[in-house]
Amino acid sequence: MIILSGLYGAPDPALVELAPGAVQLSPLSPGSARLEELAEGAFHTLTVLAPPGAAERRYVLAQALRVLAPGGVFTALAPKARGGARLKGELEAFGCAVSEDARRHHRICRCVRPAAPVGLDEALAEGGPRSLDAIGLWTQPGAFSWDRIDPGSALLARALPPLAGDGVDLGCGIGVLALAALKSSAVTSLRLIDLDRRALDAAQRNVTDPRARFDWADAREPLPGLEGLDFVIMNPPFHEGGAQDHALGIAFVEAAARALRRGGTCWLVANRHLPYEAALGERFKTVTRRADEGGYKVYEAVK
């Protein structure tokens, strides 16, 4: 019998032993298996780098216990300050007998999957996809700004002029900016790209316009056909692993410049304190601030 091992995320191998050939299950790893679609008892061992958000974390833990075979070995870890301090209690609430270690500011929990875990259905419902009345969109805990319209995206959506031609939404999230762009009948096509499959799945439910195409991919990487475009819209991320990383936003600026034709336009929103002006100025012919409100700034950059 083939014994399958699963892995969610990219934990530091200095903290836990990683099984060779483990099946990647993270929605932040393009091409990975869909954890929520796997059969119950599919894995004998599973290691999870647990996410920081409470509903998202409990959802992932519940899915992991669901796909583990009874008696399967489960390892879950997280930084103490980003959910790790709660891991043991959350696993015990599912009926697991947990041993816990502390190492390098992480909490590492190990247990054997009980024959009949408790509370899985509630955690799966709490952290699963849903249509949220407050924003009128499909979303899921863990996706960017999952339970509200991000104010930066809202500002950019208001600032956008009627766009035209072929474009791309880099880091599309659940589709807020795409919906704004597609209000223009002069838009002929729009690619929506995001690293987070949960956000992209929600975007596919929210953006039903036939002009839209969807790519589960890292927007910073060159993609086939992503060139010679008329416009780019984006609200680039600036956190990775819980820490600010200005290089992330600059990588998005570089990706936008690669994707555009000469004369094409990039519309970007960013927090006011982020230093993107120099990066834009190096890669675009003209850069104009079009809005500055509520701690956010919107730029129109023409290549």
Buried (B, 14 or more C-beta within 10 A) or exposed (E): EEEBBBBBBEBEEEBBEBBEEBBBBBBBBBEBBEBBEBEEBBBBBBBBBBBBBBBBBBBBBBBBBBBBBEEBBBBBBBBBEBBBEBBBEBBEBBBBEBEBEEEEEBBBBBBBBBEEBEBBEEBBEBBBBBEBEEBEBBBBBBBBBBEEBBBBBBBBBEBBEEBBBBBBBBBBBBBBBBBBBBEBEEBEBBBBBBBBBBBBBBBBBBBEBEBBEBBBBBBBEEBEEBEEBBBBBBBBBBEEEEEEBBEBBBBBBBBBBBBBBEEBBBBBBBBEEBEBBEBBEEBBEEBEEBBEBEEBBBBBBBB
